[in-house]
Amino acid sequence: MTAGEPIIRWDWIASHAGEIGLRVGEHLELTAIAVIVGLAIAFALSFVALRLPQLYPPITFVSGTLYTIPSLALFAFLVPYTGLSIVTAEIGLVSYTLLILVRNIVGGIRDVPAEVRDAARGMGYTPRQMLWRIELPLALAVIFAGIRVATITTIGLVTVTALIGEGGLGYFILLGIQLFFSTPLIVGAVGSVLFAVIADAALVLVQRSLTPWSRIR
């Protein structure tokens, strides 16, 4: 960037609109895969922890350890084994969702009032029926809170994967830094923030549609 040059060059944005759209799609794909796969794994681990409570501490310890590893260090560790690929990116991204999701799933189900469980047993509900018809619906608000945090965290981390060639909007941040050019840097940064805000708002709407009773006072 030279003296007198505008911070944002709108002509550059217009001429790169197609590429911006492509990177937004990549960012969405990387985020969606990580959250969906992470949610599936987290549900499996949570059900194990609920059935065998003694396994909950080891599960949270391992997922917590993964969460504390710096993202660049984790990607650097994985590259020799999985290469500069989407697999490397997704292993790292999924790992960072597990602690958040497992804690919220287990916490939400455990917080279901005991009297509600007693009433369900009195009505003849089996443990499986109680889980799917009573506990999970009542825990949805807490579970969605975890999904929202995991999604926003993942959107931010996806930008870092630009360093291994899988960065979505992070590509523009890296390009701006390499060229000392503010326009792509701003496009990547602002785009990531807007993406996170829109995704969070969409999840709030989904949560409200699935838990109408939570709005009743």
Buried (B, 14 or more C-beta within 10 A) or exposed (E): BEEEEEEEBEEEBEEBEEEBEEBBEBBBBBBEBBBEBBBEBBBEBBBBBBEEEEEBEEBBEBBEEBBEBEBEEBBEBBBEEBEBBBEBBBBBBBBBBBBBBBBBBBBBBBEBEEEEBEEBEEEEBEEEEBBEEBBBBBBBBBBBBBBBBBBBBBBBBBBBBBBBBBBBBBBBBBBBBEEEBBBBBBBBBEBBEEBBEEBBEEBEEEBEEEBEEEEEE
